[in-house]
Amino acid sequence: MKRFFIVFALIAVVLAVYPFLNPSDHPQKLSGLPWQIEILPDGHSRVFGITIGQSRLSDALQSLGGDMQLAIVAATDEGGSLEMYYGHYKAGLLSGKLVLQTQAGADAIRRWRENSPKSEYMATGMAKKYLINDTDATAVLNEVITGITFIPAVNLDEDIILARFGTPAERIEREGVTHFLYPDKGLHIALSDRDKEVLQYVAPGDFAQWVKPLRNKAEL
């Protein structure tokens, strides 16, 4: 019986990693996968069915479903940012956490925080999230998505990243984390031995400005 459970666990791990390891096994039959990044003629990028810089949170709600949470996320002494959080995003056998970011104005952020029906600390204890009041939902859902963060449930490694996303234009090693930069795709992948892998997407035209703080820190 013990041998059965060991084999079963190994099969579960293989199934979880399978979508990353087999790029040629009918990927066209699935959509919404993290390496399926489409660069549009106008320079915008589309991933997870979302066009960064054009799609609104309401569009994501229609395409990704209502199993999400809208909140202002703010560290101490910061105004915060508006995010839509999917804790159980899934495309085929691949799953993970998906966070959609916006660049809502400071005045709107402050108003939505003040109207929040509930606030609580995040798991790290370093920031709080303020849930959005129903009366503010219409205005909130009209905000444009400017960035996406995906945290896959399965652990990645360098071989998987290179197989799925290709050779990065640049690599930055800093504090035990390898950063893979794909400016033409607007993609940054952070690979760490200690923490979960993080994939971050912005519009390709915004990538140079977005990655500047990381590059500046690496040069110190």
SULPE-V168913 format. One record per backbone hydrogen bond with DSSP energy under -1.0 kcal/mol. CO is the residue of the C=O (numbers start at 0). NH is the residue of the N-H. Records with the same first field share a line. If there is no record, write none. Layout:
# SULPE-V168913
CO->NH  NH
This chain:
# SULPE-V168913
0->4
1->5
2->6
3->7
4->8
5->9
6->10
7->11
8->12
9->13
10->14
11->15
12->16
13->17
16->19  20
17->21
21->24
23->25
25->28
26->29
32->35
34->36
37->45
39->42
43->39
44->51
45->37
46->49
49->46
50->53  54
54->144
55->59
56->60
57->61
58->62
59->63
60->64
65->67
68->84
69->131
70->82
71->129
72->80
73->127
74->77
80->72
81->101
82->70
83->99
84->68
85->97
88->95
90->93
93->90
94->152
95->88
96->150
97->85
98->148
99->83
100->145  146
104->108
105->109
106->110
107->111
108->112
109->113
110->114
112->115
117->130
119->128
121->124
126->121
127->73
128->119
129->71
132->135
135->139
136->140
139->142
140->57
142->56
144->52
146->100
147->200
148->98
149->198
150->96
156->160
157->161
158->162
159->163
160->164
161->165
169->180
171->178
173->176
176->173
177->190
178->171
179->188
180->168  169
181->184  185  186
185->201
186->181
187->199
188->179
189->197
190->177
197->189
198->149
199->187
200->147
202->205
203->206
205->209
206->210
210->214
211->215
212->216
213->217
214->218
216->219
